[in-house]
């Protein structure tokens, strides 16, 4: 027996040694690759004075070029830079993808073992030096001083490239509590606001504009200059998993909120103190067939109710507000254009509608990952959202996107492939130059060539009490009281509460008692999600499935909620089907990513509810299945209707 144990011990020791050796070899490879990349760079740009004007000599030629001259006309700066760029540099500028941020403020040159998603990212130097890219969106949220340090280091890296083109940093929304990969991010030191659907529940466009202004200030402090928002889809299909990113089911309200957001985040005009907005997902992702999320096949929208124009209204408001950029959706718009292919590949959508019908002259960027499959450590994360063009090769997909009229391709690292296609003549360099003019014009308008670096003292701008208070106000205004039987709310100070669905620390902090001793139960639930199968990790993370609770879940909750007067608070990421729960509970409050303390303040009467429901709540899954996906307010006999909301 001792001999067997000894052999096993030797085996584990050998395995451990092999792992250490393998890791050491990988570290050596990563470090060597990083050093080789850095060796290809030149020196940092020097400040040069010519005829009394001081500028940064970005291309290191010792003279003032038009693109380096802040006094020159925008068109002249753009044309000069396009003229100087190689095909490889042009190809690199056509892509935007995720980039890793070193948690210590250093460049991310190898995966960080406490960050699973860092394994998705190539080294920073590879993306900038090898792939010639200069647009990235970030997922990480290290401390602000570390984020600023990383930002300045990555800009210095770009400055040392041949032409010194600065990096544009983009981000998905960061001002809520939820973190959903590819949708939203949580940044703890930003001000905290309800989700977009919660802002819709406030009906307060002035508050939305203020929100966007505060987002702009916090983004600028970290060097985020492109907001992958607002999400102006109209939420007419209740099964869709991304309803909480929209402003609701009413197109007119959605349009008003969209305009307010763009005005707040971009300012009166696009300039050095702006964050450019990218409205999405044109012409509206809300009416997905069967509610099936369009990251995944089949990704179709059939407009069975003929309501395409209804879904266009918020985008028309965005164009009137001079939005900087547009992102088309993943879906195939069945029967809308001459061919049934996804919007990113669809010339009828991009050129026919955006460019010709609406005269949009800004940047058009595809949604992320429409060419390549994504895997993590060999696991299927997300398929290429190449709906309708699955049969095309990677080269053919790139060609089709470019021919459709898109300026930038999201979530892909295919600059070498694009450069090869240009050199072979399969894609015209003149066509690429058309897109480059829009891409570079946005960089110049934002002042990135002159205001490239961040002041380290920007880190002191966070945890701003004014921003914090406005976020609290928005959370308060977003709460919707839908039932208050016997005017049980607000509670009396003497009433004892049993907390259900809250974490134990919160319950203990607020003197929660066992259910037997309670006068009331305060229950918190999330809208149903799950009970579906998928081979893709991202689809499971996004959620979805039926909008009602299973019999087993109801059998667990209903007896408890019948035992005492129950105040039900539900996070409505989607319109839930909950007739049994609503009938059982004494009070019902809809919330949209609101802090627990604020919910408790409402229950205790420290402020009165003001929110209005931003969509209908269906009475049954049968009603959901009978409605037409593109038609608003189309579920018969809703349990609660758009605009419902009580107060006291």
C-alpha positions in Angstrom: 0.0 0.0 0.0 2.8 2.4 0.9 4.5 1.6 -2.4 1.3 2.5 -4.3 0.9 5.8 -2.4 4.6 6.5 -3.1 4.1 5.9 -6.8 1.0 8.1 -6.9 3.0 10.8 -5.1 5.8 10.6 -7.7 3.1 10.8 -10.4 1.6 14.0 -9.0 5.0 15.5 -8.5 6.0 14.7 -12.1 2.7 16.2 -13.4 3.3 19.3 -11.3 6.8 19.6 -12.6 5.6 19.3 -16.2 3.0 22.0 -15.6 5.6 24.3 -14.2 7.9 23.7 -17.1 5.0 24.2 -19.6 4.0 27.4 -17.9 7.6 28.6 -17.9 7.9 27.9 -21.6 4.7 29.8 -22.3 5.9 32.7 -20.2 9.1 32.7 -22.2 7.2 32.7 -25.5 4.9 35.5 -24.4 7.8 37.7 -23.2 9.8 37.0 -26.4 6.9 37.8 -28.6 6.3 41.1 -26.7 10.0 42.1 -27.0 10.0 41.3 -30.7 6.9 43.4 -31.2 8.3 46.4 -29.2 11.5 46.1 -31.2 9.6 47.1 -34.4 8.6 50.5 -32.9 10.3 53.8 -33.4 10.9 56.5 -30.9 8.1 58.6 -29.3 7.0 61.6 -31.3 9.1 64.7 -30.5 7.7 68.2 -30.1 8.9 70.4 -33.0 8.5 74.1 -33.5 8.1 75.4 -37.1 7.4 79.1 -37.8 6.4 79.6 -34.2 3.9 76.7 -34.1 4.7 73.7 -31.9 3.4 70.3 -32.8 4.0 66.6 -32.2 5.9 65.1 -35.1 3.8 61.9 -35.2 5.4 60.5 -38.4 8.9 61.5 -37.2 9.9 63.2 -40.4 11.0 66.5 -38.8 8.4 68.7 -40.5 4.8 69.8 -40.1 2.4 67.6 -42.0 -1.3 68.7 -42.4 -2.6 65.8 -40.2 -0.3 67.0 -37.4 -1.6 70.6 -37.6 -4.6 71.3 -35.4 -5.1 74.6 -37.3 -5.7 72.8 -40.6 -9.1 72.1 -42.1 -10.6 68.7 -41.1 -10.8 67.5 -44.7 -7.1 68.4 -45.3 -6.0 66.5 -42.2 -8.0 63.5 -43.2 -6.8 63.4 -46.8 -3.1 63.9 -45.8 -3.3 61.0 -43.3 -5.1 58.7 -45.7 -2.5 59.4 -48.4 0.4 58.5 -46.0 -1.1 55.2 -44.8 0.0 51.8 -46.1 -2.5 49.2 -47.1 -1.8 47.3 -43.9 -2.4 50.4 -41.8 -5.6 51.1 -43.6 -6.8 47.6 -43.1 -6.0 47.7 -39.3 -8.0 50.9 -38.9 -11.1 49.1 -40.3 -11.5 46.8 -37.3 -12.5 47.3 -33.6 -12.3 44.5 -31.1 -11.8 43.7 -27.4 -8.5 44.5 -25.8 -7.2 43.4 -22.4 -6.3 45.9 -19.7 -3.6 45.0 -17.3 -5.0 45.1 -13.8 -1.8 46.8 -12.5 -1.9 49.4 -15.2 0.7 47.7 -17.4 0.1 46.5 -20.9 -1.6 43.1 -21.0 1.0 41.0 -22.8 -0.1 37.6 -21.5 -3.2 36.1 -19.9 -3.9 36.9 -16.2 -4.8 33.7 -14.5 -7.4 35.3 -12.2 -9.2 36.7 -15.3 -10.7 34.0 -17.5 -11.6 36.4 -20.3 -8.0 37.6 -20.6 -7.4 34.3 -22.5 -9.6 35.8 -25.2 -7.2 38.7 -25.9 -4.0 38.7 -27.9 -1.2 40.8 -26.4 -1.7 44.5 -26.6 1.5 44.9 -28.7 0.3 42.2 -31.2 -3.0 44.1 -31.8 -1.3 47.5 -32.3 2.0 46.6 -33.8 1.3 43.4 -35.8 -2.3 43.9 -36.7 -2.0 47.7 -37.1 -5.3 48.3 -35.2 -6.2 51.5 -33.4 -9.8 51.0 -32.2 -10.6 48.8 -29.2 -13.4 48.3 -26.6 -12.6 47.3 -23.1 -14.2 45.0 -20.6 -12.0 45.4 -17.6 -12.6 47.8 -14.7 -9.3 48.1 -12.7 -9.0 50.9 -10.2 -9.2 54.3 -12.0 -5.5 55.2 -11.4 -4.5 51.9 -13.0 -6.9 52.4 -15.9 -5.4 55.8 -16.6 -1.9 54.4 -16.4 -2.8 51.7 -18.9 -4.5 54.2 -21.2 -1.4 56.4 -21.3 0.9 53.4 -21.9 -1.2 52.1 -24.8 -1.4 55.6 -26.3 2.4 55.9 -26.0 2.7 52.5 -27.8 0.6 53.9 -30.6 2.5 57.1 -30.7 5.7 55.1 -31.4 4.1 53.5 -34.5 5.1 54.8 -37.9 2.3 57.4 -38.1 1.5 57.8 -34.4 -2.3 57.4 -34.9 -3.9 57.5 -31.5 -6.1 54.8 -30.1 -9.9 55.1 -29.8 -11.3 53.4 -26.7 -14.9 52.2 -26.7 -17.1 50.6 -24.1 -20.5 48.9 -23.6 -22.7 50.5 -20.9 -21.0 50.6 -17.4 -23.4 52.5 -15.1 -25.7 49.8 -13.8 -25.2 46.8 -11.5 -25.5 44.0 -14.0 -22.6 42.6 -15.9 -23.5 40.6 -19.0 -20.7 39.6 -21.4 -21.1 41.5 -24.7 -23.9 43.6 -23.3 -23.0 45.6 -20.2 -20.2 46.0 -17.7 -20.0 46.8 -14.0 -17.6 49.5 -12.9 -17.8 50.0 -9.1 -16.5 53.5 -8.9 -18.9 54.9 -11.5 -22.2 56.5 -10.4 -24.9 53.9 -10.3 -28.1 54.2 -12.3 -31.0 51.9 -13.2 -30.8 50.0 -16.4 -32.0 51.7 -19.6 -35.5 50.1 -19.2 -35.6 51.7 -15.7 -34.8 55.1 -17.3 -37.7 54.4 -19.6 -39.9 53.9 -16.5 -39.0 57.3 -15.2 -40.5 59.0 -18.4 -38.0 61.8 -17.6 -36.0 62.9 -20.7 -34.2 65.7 -18.7 -33.0 63.1 -16.3 -31.8 60.9 -19.2 -29.8 63.8 -20.6 -28.3 64.5 -17.2 -27.4 60.8 -17.0 -25.7 60.9 -20.3 -23.8 64.1 -19.4 -22.5 62.3 -16.3 -21.6 59.2 -18.3 -19.6 61.5 -20.6 -17.6 63.1 -17.7 -16.8 59.7 -16.2 -15.9 58.2 -19.6 -13.7 61.1 -20.5 -11.8 60.7 -17.2 -10.7 57.2 -18.3 -10.2 58.0 -22.0 -13.4 56.2 -23.2 -14.3 58.2 -26.3 -16.8 55.9 -28.1 -20.0 54.8 -26.3 -21.5 51.6 -27.7 -24.9 53.0 -26.9 -27.8 54.0 -26.8 -29.6 50.7 -27.5 -32.6 52.2 -29.2 -34.4 49.0 -30.1 -38.1 49.0 -29.3 -39.1 46.1 -27.0 -42.1 44.7 -28.7 -41.1 41.0 -28.3 -41.2 40.1 -24.6 -39.1 36.9 -24.9 -36.0 38.8 -26.1 -33.2 38.7 -23.5 -31.9 42.2 -24.1 -35.1 44.2 -23.3 -33.5 45.7 -20.2 -31.0 47.5 -22.5 -33.8 49.4 -24.3 -36.0 52.2 -23.2 -39.2 50.2 -23.5 -42.1 49.2 -25.8 -43.3 52.6 -26.9 -41.4 53.9 -30.0 -42.3 57.6 -29.3 -41.0 57.5 -25.8 -37.9 55.5 -27.0 -37.2 58.2 -29.6 -37.4 61.0 -27.0 -35.0 59.1 -24.6 -32.6 58.3 -27.5 -32.4 62.0 -28.5 -31.8 63.1 -24.9 -29.1 60.5 -24.4 -27.2 61.5 -27.5 -27.4 65.2 -26.7 -26.1 64.5 -23.3 -23.2 62.3 -24.2 -22.0 64.1 -27.3 -22.8 67.6 -26.3 -24.1 70.4 -28.5 -21.7 69.3 -31.2 -19.1 66.6 -31.6 -15.8 67.9 -30.2 -12.9 67.5 -27.8 -15.2 67.2 -24.8 -17.6 64.7 -26.4 -18.0 61.0 -26.2 -19.2 59.8 -29.6 -22.4 57.7 -29.4 -23.0 54.6 -31.5 -26.8 54.0 -31.7 -27.8 50.3 -32.1 -29.1 48.1 -33.5 -30.4 49.6 -36.8 -33.2 49.2 -38.0 -34.3 47.7 -34.6 -33.5 44.4 -32.9 -36.7 44.3 -30.8 -39.0 42.1 -33.0 -37.0 38.9 -33.2 -38.8 35.9 -34.5 -39.9 33.8 -31.5 -37.8 36.1 -29.3 -34.7 34.1 -30.2 -31.6 36.2 -29.5 -30.0 37.1 -32.8 -26.4 36.5 -31.7 -27.3 32.9 -32.5 -28.9 31.2 -35.5 -31.3 31.5 -37.2 -31.3 35.3 -36.4 -34.4 36.3 -38.3 -36.9 39.1 -38.1 -40.0 38.7 -40.3 -42.1 41.7 -39.4 -45.3 39.7 -39.5 -47.3 42.7 -38.4 -45.7 45.0 -41.0 -44.4 47.4 -38.3 -40.9 48.1 -39.6 -41.6 51.9 -39.6 -42.6 51.8 -36.0 -39.1 50.4 -35.0 -37.3 53.0 -37.1 -38.6 56.0 -35.1 -35.9 56.0 -32.4 -33.2 55.8 -35.1 -34.7 58.8 -36.9 -34.5 60.7 -33.6 -30.8 59.7 -33.4 -30.1 61.0 -36.9 -31.8 64.3 -36.1 -29.6 64.5 -33.0 -26.5 64.0 -35.2 -25.4 60.7 -33.7 -21.8 60.0 -34.6 -22.1 56.3 -35.4 -24.6 53.5 -36.1 -24.4 49.7 -35.5 -26.7 47.5 -37.7 -28.3 44.5 -36.0 -27.3 40.8 -36.4 -30.6 39.8 -37.8 -31.8 38.9 -41.2 -34.6 41.3 -42.0 -36.9 38.9 -43.9 -38.5 40.4 -46.9 -37.3 44.0 -46.2 -34.5 44.1 -48.8 -33.5 42.4 -52.0 -31.7 39.6 -50.1 -32.2 37.8 -46.9 -28.8 38.3 -45.2 -27.9 39.7 -41.9 -27.9 43.5 -41.6 -24.1 43.8 -41.4 -23.9 42.1 -44.8 -26.9 43.8 -46.2 -26.4 46.5 -48.8 -30.0 47.3 -48.8 -29.8 48.1 -45.1 -26.4 49.9 -44.9 -26.3 51.7 -48.3 -30.0 51.7 -49.3 -31.5 52.8 -45.9 -28.7 54.4 -43.9 -26.8 56.2 -46.6 -29.5 56.9 -49.2 -32.8 57.0 -47.4 -31.6 58.8 -44.3 -28.5 60.5 -45.7 -26.4 59.3 -42.7 -22.8 60.5 -43.2 -21.3 59.2 -40.0 -19.5 55.9 -39.1 -21.3 52.6 -39.7 -19.8 49.7 -37.6 -21.0 46.1 -37.7 -22.0 44.3 -34.6 -19.3 42.1 -33.0 -18.3 38.7 -34.3 -20.2 38.4 -37.5 -17.4 36.7 -39.4 -15.6 34.3 -37.0 -16.6 31.8 -34.3 -15.5 32.6 -30.7 -14.1 29.9 -28.4 -12.7 30.1 -24.9 -10.2 27.4 -23.9 -11.7 25.1 -26.6 -15.3 25.7 -25.5 -17.9 27.1 -27.9 -18.6 30.7 -26.7 -20.4 32.3 -29.6 -20.9 31.2 -33.3 -20.2 33.7 -36.1 -23.4 35.6 -36.5 -23.1 35.2 -40.3 -26.9 34.7 -40.7 -27.7 34.1 -44.4 -24.1 33.9 -45.5 -23.0 30.8 -43.6 -21.8 29.3 -46.8 -19.3 32.1 -47.5 -15.6 31.8 -46.7 -13.9 34.3 -44.4 -12.6 36.2 -47.4 -16.0 36.3 -49.0 -17.6 37.5 -45.8 -15.1 40.4 -45.5 -15.7 41.3 -49.2 -19.5 41.3 -48.7 -19.4 43.5 -45.6 -17.2 46.0 -47.4 -19.4 46.0 -50.5 -22.5 46.5 -48.4 -21.0 49.8 -47.2 -19.9 49.2 -43.6 -17.0 51.3 -42.5 -15.8 49.3 -39.6 -16.0 45.6 -38.6 -16.6 44.8 -34.9 -15.2 42.1 -32.8 -12.8 40.7 -35.4 -9.0 40.7 -35.9 -8.7 40.2 -39.6 -6.6 43.1 -40.8 -4.0 40.9 -42.5 -6.8 39.1 -44.4 -8.3 42.5 -45.5 -4.9 43.8 -46.5 -4.3 40.7 -48.7 -7.7 41.2 -50.3 -6.9 44.8 -51.1 -3.5 43.9 -52.5 -5.0 41.2 -54.7 -7.6 43.7 -56.1 -10.6 41.8 -54.8 -11.4 44.9 -52.7 -10.7 48.3 -54.0 -8.3 50.5 -52.1 -10.4 53.5 -53.1 -13.5 51.9 -51.4 -11.5 51.4 -48.2 -10.4 55.1 -48.4 -14.1 56.1 -48.3 -14.5 54.4 -45.0 -11.2 55.6 -43.7 -12.2 59.2 -44.2 -15.2 58.7 -41.8 -13.1 56.7 -39.3 -10.3 59.3 -39.2 -12.6 62.3 -39.2 -14.1 61.0 -36.0 -10.7 60.7 -34.3 -9.9 64.3 -35.4 -13.2 65.7 -34.2 -12.8 64.1 -30.8 -9.4 65.8 -30.5 -7.5 62.5 -30.0 -4.4 63.7 -32.0 -3.9 66.7 -29.7 -5.4 65.5 -26.4 -4.1 61.9 -26.4 -3.0 61.5 -22.8 -4.9 61.6 -19.5 -4.0 63.5 -16.4 -3.4 61.0 -13.6 -5.4 63.3 -11.3 -8.5 62.2 -13.2 -8.8 59.3 -10.8 -9.9 61.8 -8.1 -13.1 62.6 -10.2 -14.8 59.3 -9.2 -17.2 58.6 -6.4 -18.6 62.1 -7.1 -21.3 62.9 -4.6 -23.3 64.9 -7.1 -23.3 62.0 -9.7 -24.0 59.6 -6.9 -27.1 61.6 -5.8 -28.5 61.9 -9.3 -28.1 58.1 -9.8 -30.1 57.6 -6.6 -32.8 59.9 -7.8 -33.0 58.0 -11.1 -33.2 54.7 -9.2 -36.0 56.1 -7.0 -38.0 57.4 -10.0 -37.7 54.1 -11.8 -39.5 52.0 -9.2 -43.0 51.0 -10.3 -45.7 50.2 -7.7 -48.3 47.9 -9.5 -50.3 46.5 -6.6 -50.9 47.8 -3.1 -53.8 45.9 -1.6 -55.3 47.5 1.5 -52.7 50.2 1.2 -50.2 48.0 3.0 -47.4 50.3 1.7 -45.8 52.2 3.1 -45.1 50.0 6.1 -45.4 51.1 9.6 -42.1 51.5 11.5 -43.2 48.8 14.0 -43.8 46.1 11.5 -41.2 43.3 11.5 -39.9 42.1 8.1 -38.7 38.7 6.9 -36.4 39.1 3.9 -36.7 36.5 1.2 -34.3 36.6 -1.8 -32.0 39.2 -0.2 -28.5 38.3 0.9 -28.1 37.4 4.6 -25.9 40.4 5.4 -28.6 42.8 4.1 -31.3 41.0 6.1 -29.2 41.1 9.3 -28.3 44.7 8.8 -32.0 45.7 8.6 -33.2 43.6 11.5 -34.8 40.9 9.5 -36.6 38.2 11.5 -37.6 34.6 10.9 -40.8 34.2 9.0 -42.6 33.0 12.1 -42.0 36.3 13.9 -42.6 38.5 10.8 -45.5 40.8 10.2 -44.7 40.9 6.5 -42.5 39.1 4.0 -40.4 41.3 1.7 -39.5 39.1 -1.3 -37.1 39.9 -4.1 -37.0 37.9 -7.3 -35.5 38.1 -10.7 -37.7 37.6 -13.8 -37.6 34.0 -15.0 -34.7 32.9 -17.1 -33.3 29.6 -18.1 -35.0 26.2 -18.8 -33.5 26.1 -22.3 -30.6 24.2 -23.9 -27.7 25.7 -25.9 -24.4 24.6 -27.0 -23.0 28.1 -26.7 -21.6 29.5 -23.5 -22.7 33.1 -24.3 -26.3 32.1 -24.9 -26.5 30.5 -21.5 -25.0 33.7 -20.0 -27.5 35.9 -21.7 -30.4 33.9 -20.4 -33.8 33.6 -22.0 -36.3 30.7 -22.1 -39.9 30.8 -20.8 -41.2 34.0 -19.2 -43.0 32.1 -16.4 -41.8 30.2 -13.4 -41.9 26.4 -13.4 -44.4 24.5 -11.3 -41.6 23.4 -9.0 -40.5 27.0 -8.4 -44.1 28.2 -7.8 -44.7 25.3 -5.4 -41.8 26.5 -3.4 -42.7 30.2 -3.3 -46.5 30.3 -3.2 -47.1 28.6 0.2 -44.6 30.9 1.8 -46.1 34.0 0.3 -49.6 32.9 1.4 -48.5 32.5 4.9 -47.9 36.2 5.6 -48.7 39.5 3.8 -46.0 39.6 1.1 -44.5 42.5 -0.7 -43.0 41.2 -3.9 -40.2 43.1 -5.6 -39.2 41.8 -9.0 -36.3 42.7 -11.3 -38.0 42.8 -14.7 -35.2 42.3 -17.1 -37.9 41.0 -19.4 -41.8 41.1 -19.0 -42.4 38.2 -16.7 -45.6 36.0 -16.8 -46.5 35.9 -13.1 -50.3 35.9 -12.6 -50.1 33.3 -9.8 -47.6 35.4 -7.9 -49.4 38.7 -8.4 -52.7 37.2 -7.2 -51.0 35.8 -4.1 -49.0 38.8 -2.9 -50.3 41.9 -1.2 -48.0 44.4 -3.0 -46.0 44.2 -6.2 -43.1 46.5 -7.2 -41.2 46.3 -10.5 -37.6 47.3 -10.2 -34.9 47.7 -12.9 -31.5 47.2 -11.2 -32.0 49.3 -8.1 -30.0 49.1 -4.9 -31.6 47.2 -2.1 -31.4 50.1 0.3 -33.4 52.3 -2.1 -36.0 49.5 -2.5 -36.3 49.4 1.3 -36.6 53.2 1.5 -39.6 53.0 -0.8 -41.2 50.2 1.2 -40.8 52.3 4.4 -42.2 55.4 2.8 -39.1 57.5 2.7 -40.2 58.5 -0.9 -43.2 57.9 -3.0 -43.2 55.7 -6.1 -43.3 57.6 -9.4 -42.3 55.1 -12.1 -44.6 53.9 -14.9 -44.4 50.4 -16.5 -42.3 50.6 -19.7 -44.0 47.6 -21.3 -47.0 45.3 -21.0 -46.8 42.3 -18.7 -48.5 39.4 -20.4 -51.0 37.3 -18.6 -49.8 33.9 -20.0 -47.2 32.2 -22.2 -50.1 31.4 -24.6 -50.7 35.1 -25.0 -47.0 35.7 -25.7 -46.9 33.0 -28.3 -50.0 34.5 -30.0 -48.7 38.0 -30.3 -46.8 39.4 -33.4 -43.2 40.1 -32.6 -43.0 43.5 -34.2 -46.4 44.9 -33.0 -46.4 46.9 -29.7 -48.9 46.1 -27.0 -50.0 43.0 -28.8 -50.5 40.5 -26.0 -54.2 40.1 -25.2 -55.5 41.0 -21.8 -52.2 42.0 -20.2 -51.8 41.5 -16.5 -50.5 45.1 -16.3 -50.3 47.6 -19.1 -47.7 50.1 -20.4 -48.0 53.2 -18.3 -49.4 51.5 -15.2 -48.0 52.7 -11.9 -49.5 53.6 -8.5 -48.2 56.1 -5.8 -49.0 57.0 -2.2 
